[in-house]
Amino acid sequence: MSSEFITLFMFATMMLLLLTGQRVFGVIGFVGTAAALWLWGEGSFEMPFNASFQVLNWYPLITVPFFVFMGYMMSESGIASNLYRMFHVWFGSINGGLALGTIGLMVLISCMNGLSVAGMAIGATIALPELLRRGYNKVMVTGVVQAGSSLGILIPPSVVLVLYAMIARQPVLQLWIAGVLPGLMMATIFAVYIYVRCRLNPELGPALSEEELAEITWGEKISLLREGLMPLAIFGLMMGMFLTGVTSLVESSAVGALLTVIGAVIERKLSWKVMEASLRNTLSVTCMFLWLILAALCFSAVYDGLGAVKAIENLLVSSWNFDPWTILIIMLISFIVMGAFLDDTAMLVIVAPLYIPLVIKLGFNPIWFGVLYTVTCQIAYITPPFGYNLFLMRAMAPPEITLIDIYRSIVPFFFLMVISLIILIIFPQITLWLPELYAGR
Amino acid sequence: MPKPIKIFVRYVDAVNYAVGRFAMYLFFVIGGVLIYATLSRVVAGVPVNWAIELSQFVLSAYYLLGGAYSMQLNGHVRMDLIYASSSPQKRALTDAITILFVIFYLVVLFMGGLSATNYAIVYGQKNYSSWAPLLWPIKVIMTFGIFLMLLQTISTFFKDIAAARGTPIE
């Protein structure tokens, strides 16, 4: 039996089992384990456990609980709702202003959040009810929250880029800096889209009424702005210490979490209830994430043993004779298609080791590819049938938002993200300018 | 459901809840180790060579011991396109069948853990680093965490069967 057939068979079995709705980590782990036992017999029964030692040795994974915790602390302590109020008073006077404010809020949350879960929690529980109450178009704002929170994996700190860095053996710092401008660019594209749509059709996002605007004092505006600076200050301190080499990556994440707790104490928002909820959510998300990686490592070890890396390279380069750009685009499209069905963390662990050696061999910049990969992940987050943000949205959205609304809401943002991806492919400078500036200092 | 199964489910859930709550606080241990290492190096000028390794060990304990509790919290993602739109009873039925795959994976994972732990104890295996700690304690904890996850999955299996038959436990 050829290794191509086995690989294909494994993927097909996995997809089929995933469709049954069983927990993703269990399905992936089962297919990997069963394939190993089938191919190499009983002697390979230690293989699934050995993957746990690879998790152990990937020390940057220590950052995961901290970057997840920071996001939940913002959400549970209510600091995020004050931030939202800040955007409210500053942008409320224009049509669609609150939706624009939601994008702004998501960018701020992304500065403290390594995954998109906390952003989604904040968006669905704080921003959405307020937006709906004010008569915003529910399809548009559902999309805004999903697309906005996906920025959490592109704007540093990003856990997805940490994982990519480990697999591609690239410096995390360079990847994080590389994510900054593309992240801000995407936020701007979303904002322009919202502004133009609400400009053309003000009913989509009604502005605050005159009376309400009159109630907002300059004193409140200024004090809210001061509170809004806190996440930026925490981000600045944490990244500053990391950039100047005072703390390592892992230490920075712990320092960031500590600063967030201190910030909550200063704002008088820390209670045992807040702490307990943050810790519980952090445990739940971290376990989900690390068990997935554990299972995916077992899966990828199988076709690593089969030599699938060489097989793919032969197929694309020698057999089909594609030029580098075609191969790059095929890879990205396959990420988007696979990401629609597969969890993106599992996808990274499973597919990236196949692609990255080839990307480097073809002469592409692996930092740039990491950012392109992350954007495809963001697309995967919102594309059905499987997307993190879709999954979370279904669980957290207010009842008046139906499944159909959720699916319809992502259509424009899907295209905006694809456009962003194309811009980033055509202009690598957007991604690489900051890392090169930093490296050449 | 027969009484022994009900008792099994109740005890497994209770034990895993307690262990999971304990694991939840390991977050502070990892954080404390890292903050201590940072302060020690930056303020006192004394680098600590065991901080990263120790936090890796604690992280492993954190996610393996906390795994079963996170399952109770329903924290593990599913591809729920079809799943979400079917009735609770139908969902429980599919789950009761497909969870056998998860049990199979966890059994093999657990056997691998036992064998690796045994090796580490017999040969006094040490980590290849400047601190060079013994590896068996962490392997025991990891294998124990996998065992608890296995028990939780079996407990979930029973609960799924009960729910599919229309007589949910609890």
Interface residues (C-beta under 8 A of the other chain):
Chain A: L17 L18 L19 T20 G21 Q22 R23 V24 F25 G26 V27 G29 F30 G32 T33 A34 L37 F45 E46 M47 P48 F49 N50 S52 V55 L56 N57 Y59 L61 I62 P65 F66 F69 V246 T247 V250 E251 S253 A254 V255 A257 L258 L279 R280 T282 L283 S284 V285 T286 C287 M288 L290 W291 L292 A295 F341 D343 P384 P385 F386 Y388 F391 R394 L403
Chain B: G20 A23 M24 Y25 F27 I30 G31 L34 I35 A37 T38 V42 I52 S55 Q56 F57 L59 S60 Y62 Y63 L64 G66 G67 Y69 S70 M71 L73 G75 H76 V77 R78 M79 D80 L81 I82 Y83 A84 S85 R91 T94 D95 I97 T98 I99 F101 V102 F104 Y105 L106 V108 L109 M111 G112 G113 S115 A116 I138 M142 I146 T153
